[in-house]
Amino acid sequence: MKEELDKRLDRGTYWCISVEGIGLVDRCLFYLVKCAAIERNPTKLRYGDNLLSFYGENEDSFRVHLIEKDVEINLDFSPLKPISLIGGNGKPDNLYYYSFTRNTVQGQIKTANGTENVIGQGWFDHQWGRDYGLMTGIGWNWFGLQLNDGRELLLNEQRSNKSTKTFSPMANLIDKKGILLFTRDVAFKELRYWQSPDTNANYPIEWEILIPEFSINLHVKALFPNQEMPIIGPLQAIWEGACILNGEETLPNNKIRSLDGNGFMELVGYLL
């Protein structure tokens, strides 16, 4: 059912863009996604048999239920820090944006081999608004990084799919108490690429990232290369997956502190 729905959504999105223009995309998706639903008080998002349900006084905790042919996943997320308004005001560019950058995560993964109990830490992002950059040749390089010292970095730059030009870079540093520092002074340098055998897209999966205002120099690389995933719509596929990092931070007394950690990397717009 879900696979057939995804195919219908893909065809429908292309039709909306090429025949009627991108202004009709929302209405076309609403018409096609008959098995998707949103509930309020408390908030619940359904897609087929999958469910994201929020709970708690402020609805800042949530439960994820994912089910496919051979696996069922149930996870509970609870924030360890206050909400972070990305960009300092929650609207760094054209979309509204907040994050819970560190959560406790626990639950179960069920397969034909049995049930496995899991526990760890996670990240929750929420962006919303109207921005049709995806439909007009805009991609991005995004990094959600959890440092082992209890801080997090949310980094991003937008890019043109038709050239190597990048723009609107940003770095958000969230300290141990949840206080956010924001700067546009960040530089991204691609170090190594991986070519997808399925789409032939070349993704930069290893990076050097410099944040002068925070005196931070990072080396970020994919945990393993093949983390491309197909998606609905004209982008067809993106690279999205786990990464690891190390680096250095220059302290006010000029001493050097080593940094390490792990995170998530999202590379969008490399197929067009």
C-alpha positions as CSV (number, residue, x, y, z in Angstrom):
1,M,0.0,0.0,0.0
2,K,2.7,2.5,1.1
3,E,4.9,1.7,-2.0
4,E,2.0,2.3,-4.4
5,L,1.1,5.5,-2.6
6,D,4.7,6.7,-2.9
7,K,4.6,6.1,-6.7
8,R,1.3,8.0,-7.0
9,L,2.8,10.9,-4.9
10,D,5.8,11.0,-7.2
11,R,3.8,11.1,-10.4
12,G,1.3,13.6,-8.9
13,T,4.0,16.0,-7.7
14,Y,5.7,16.0,-11.1
15,W,2.3,16.7,-12.7
16,C,1.5,19.6,-10.4
17,I,4.9,21.2,-11.1
18,S,5.1,20.7,-14.9
19,V,1.5,21.2,-15.8
20,E,0.0,23.5,-13.2
21,G,3.0,25.1,-11.5
22,I,4.4,24.7,-8.1
23,G,1.6,26.6,-6.4
24,L,-0.6,23.6,-6.7
25,V,1.8,21.1,-5.1
26,D,0.2,21.4,-1.6
27,R,-3.3,20.8,-2.9
28,C,-2.1,17.8,-5.1
29,L,-0.4,16.2,-2.2
30,F,-3.4,16.7,0.1
31,Y,-5.6,15.0,-2.5
32,L,-3.2,12.1,-3.1
33,V,-2.3,11.3,0.5
34,K,-5.5,9.7,1.6
35,C,-3.9,7.5,4.2
36,A,-2.1,10.4,5.9
37,A,-3.8,12.3,8.8
38,I,-3.1,14.9,11.4
39,E,-4.7,14.9,14.9
40,R,-4.6,17.6,17.5
41,N,-4.7,17.7,21.3
42,P,-2.4,15.8,21.5
43,T,-0.7,16.1,18.2
44,K,-0.5,12.9,16.1
45,L,0.8,12.4,12.6
46,R,-0.2,9.3,10.7
47,Y,1.2,7.9,7.4
48,G,-0.3,4.5,6.6
49,D,0.5,2.3,9.6
50,N,3.2,4.7,10.8
51,L,2.6,7.1,13.7
52,L,4.3,10.0,15.4
53,S,2.5,11.0,18.6
54,F,3.5,13.7,21.0
55,Y,2.8,13.7,24.7
56,G,3.7,15.5,27.9
57,E,2.5,18.8,29.3
58,N,4.2,20.8,26.6
59,E,4.1,18.0,24.0
60,D,7.9,18.0,23.9
61,S,8.2,14.2,24.2
62,F,7.0,11.9,21.4
63,R,6.7,8.3,20.4
64,V,7.6,6.9,17.0
65,H,5.9,3.8,15.5
66,L,7.4,2.6,12.2
67,I,6.4,-0.6,10.5
68,E,7.5,-2.1,7.2
69,K,7.3,-5.6,5.8
70,D,10.2,-7.1,7.8
71,V,10.6,-4.7,10.7
72,E,8.7,-2.8,13.4
73,I,10.3,0.0,15.4
74,N,8.9,1.7,18.5
75,L,10.9,4.5,20.1
76,D,10.3,7.1,22.8
77,F,12.1,10.5,22.7
78,S,12.4,12.8,25.7
79,P,14.3,16.1,25.5
80,L,17.4,16.6,27.8
81,K,17.5,20.3,27.0
82,P,15.1,23.2,26.4
83,I,13.9,23.9,22.8
84,S,16.4,25.7,20.6
85,L,15.2,28.4,18.3
86,I,17.5,28.1,15.3
87,G,19.1,31.3,14.2
88,G,18.3,32.8,17.6
89,N,14.8,33.8,16.6
90,G,13.4,30.6,15.1
91,K,13.5,31.8,11.5
92,P,17.1,31.9,10.1
93,D,16.0,32.0,6.5
94,N,12.6,31.4,4.8
95,L,11.3,28.7,7.1
96,Y,10.5,28.6,10.8
97,Y,12.9,26.2,12.6
98,Y,13.3,24.8,16.0
99,S,15.2,21.8,17.4
100,F,15.5,19.5,20.4
101,T,19.2,18.8,19.9
102,R,19.6,16.1,22.5
103,N,17.0,13.5,23.6
104,T,17.0,10.2,25.5
105,V,15.7,7.5,23.2
106,Q,14.6,4.1,24.2
107,G,12.4,1.4,22.7
108,Q,12.3,-1.8,20.7
109,I,13.2,-3.1,17.2
110,K,11.3,-6.2,16.1
111,T,12.4,-8.4,13.2
112,A,12.1,-12.0,12.2
113,N,15.1,-12.7,14.5
114,G,13.3,-11.4,17.6
115,T,12.9,-8.3,19.6
116,E,15.9,-6.0,20.6
117,N,15.7,-3.4,23.3
118,V,17.6,-0.2,22.4
119,I,18.6,2.9,24.3
120,G,20.6,5.9,23.2
121,Q,20.4,9.6,22.3
122,G,18.6,11.4,19.4
123,W,17.9,14.7,17.7
124,F,14.6,16.2,16.7
125,D,14.2,19.0,14.1
126,H,11.1,20.7,12.9
127,Q,10.9,23.2,10.0
128,W,7.8,24.5,8.4
129,G,6.5,27.3,6.2
130,R,6.3,27.9,2.4
131,D,9.5,27.8,0.5
132,Y,9.6,26.2,-3.0
133,G,13.4,26.3,-3.3
134,L,13.5,22.6,-3.7
135,M,11.4,22.9,-6.8
136,T,13.5,25.6,-8.3
137,G,17.1,24.3,-8.0
138,I,18.0,25.0,-4.3
139,G,19.7,22.3,-2.2
140,W,21.7,22.3,1.0
141,N,24.4,20.7,3.2
142,W,23.1,20.2,6.7
143,F,24.9,18.8,9.8
144,G,23.4,18.0,13.2
145,L,26.3,17.2,15.5
146,Q,26.4,16.1,19.1
147,L,29.7,16.8,20.8
148,N,30.8,14.4,23.5
149,D,31.2,17.3,25.9
150,G,27.4,17.8,26.0
151,R,27.1,20.6,23.4
152,E,25.6,20.5,19.9
153,L,26.3,22.2,16.6
154,L,23.6,22.7,13.9
155,L,25.3,23.8,10.7
156,N,23.9,24.5,7.2
157,E,24.6,26.1,3.9
158,Q,22.3,26.4,0.9
159,R,23.6,25.6,-2.6
160,S,22.6,25.9,-6.2
161,N,22.0,22.7,-8.0
162,K,23.2,24.2,-11.3
163,S,26.6,25.4,-10.0
164,T,29.1,25.1,-7.1
165,K,27.8,28.3,-5.6
166,T,26.8,28.2,-1.9
167,F,25.1,30.8,0.2
168,S,23.3,31.6,3.5
169,P,25.7,29.6,5.7
170,M,24.9,29.4,9.4
171,A,26.3,27.8,12.6
172,N,24.3,27.3,15.8
173,L,26.2,26.2,19.0
174,I,24.0,25.0,21.8
175,D,25.8,24.8,25.2
176,K,25.2,22.3,28.0
177,K,22.4,24.4,29.5
178,G,20.7,24.9,26.1
179,I,21.8,28.5,25.4
180,L,22.2,29.0,21.7
181,L,25.0,31.1,20.0
182,F,24.5,31.9,16.3
183,T,26.8,33.1,13.5
184,R,27.0,33.3,9.7
185,D,30.8,33.1,9.9
186,V,31.3,29.5,8.9
187,A,33.2,27.9,6.0
188,F,32.6,24.4,4.5
189,K,35.2,22.6,2.5
190,E,34.5,19.4,0.7
191,L,37.3,16.7,1.1
192,R,36.0,13.5,-0.4
193,Y,33.1,12.3,-2.6
194,W,31.2,9.1,-3.0
195,Q,29.3,8.3,-6.2
196,S,26.0,6.5,-5.9
197,P,25.8,3.3,-8.0
198,D,22.0,3.8,-8.2
199,T,21.7,7.4,-9.3
200,N,25.3,8.4,-10.2
201,A,25.1,11.4,-8.0
202,N,28.4,12.6,-6.4
203,Y,27.9,13.4,-2.7
204,P,30.6,15.1,-0.6
205,I,30.8,12.7,2.4
206,E,33.9,14.2,4.1
207,W,34.3,17.8,5.2
208,E,36.4,20.4,6.9
209,I,34.3,23.0,8.7
210,L,35.7,26.2,10.1
211,I,33.8,28.4,12.6
212,P,36.1,31.4,13.4
213,E,33.7,33.1,15.7
214,F,33.5,30.0,17.9
215,S,37.2,29.2,17.4
216,I,36.2,25.7,16.2
217,N,37.8,23.6,13.5
218,L,36.0,20.3,12.6
219,H,36.6,17.3,10.5
220,V,33.3,15.5,9.6
221,K,32.9,12.3,7.6
222,A,30.2,9.8,6.9
223,L,30.2,6.7,9.1
224,F,29.9,4.7,5.9
225,P,29.4,5.9,2.3
226,N,26.2,4.4,1.0
227,Q,23.5,6.2,2.9
228,E,21.6,7.5,-0.1
229,M,17.8,7.2,0.1
230,P,15.0,7.6,-2.4
231,I,12.4,10.2,-1.7
232,I,9.1,11.5,-3.0
233,G,9.1,14.3,-5.6
234,P,11.4,15.8,-8.2
235,L,14.6,15.4,-6.1
236,Q,14.3,11.6,-6.4
237,A,17.0,10.9,-3.9
238,I,19.2,12.5,-1.2
239,W,22.1,11.5,1.0
240,E,21.1,11.4,4.6
241,G,22.8,9.4,7.4
242,A,25.2,9.0,10.3
243,C,28.6,10.8,10.5
244,I,31.4,11.1,13.0
245,L,33.6,14.1,13.9
246,N,36.8,15.2,15.5
247,G,38.4,18.6,15.7
248,E,39.8,21.4,17.9
249,E,38.6,24.4,19.8
250,T,40.8,27.3,20.9
251,L,39.8,28.5,24.4
252,P,40.0,32.1,25.6
253,N,43.4,31.3,27.3
254,N,44.7,30.0,23.9
255,K,44.8,26.4,25.1
256,I,43.5,23.8,22.6
257,R,40.7,21.5,23.5
258,S,40.1,18.4,21.4
259,L,36.6,17.7,20.1
260,D,34.8,14.6,19.1
261,G,31.3,13.3,18.7
262,N,28.8,12.0,16.2
263,G,25.8,13.2,14.3
264,F,23.7,13.3,11.2
265,M,24.5,14.7,7.7
266,E,22.0,15.6,5.0
267,L,23.1,16.4,1.4
268,V,20.3,17.6,-0.9
269,G,20.2,18.5,-4.5
270,Y,23.1,16.6,-6.0
271,L,21.0,14.5,-8.4
272,L,19.5,17.3,-10.5
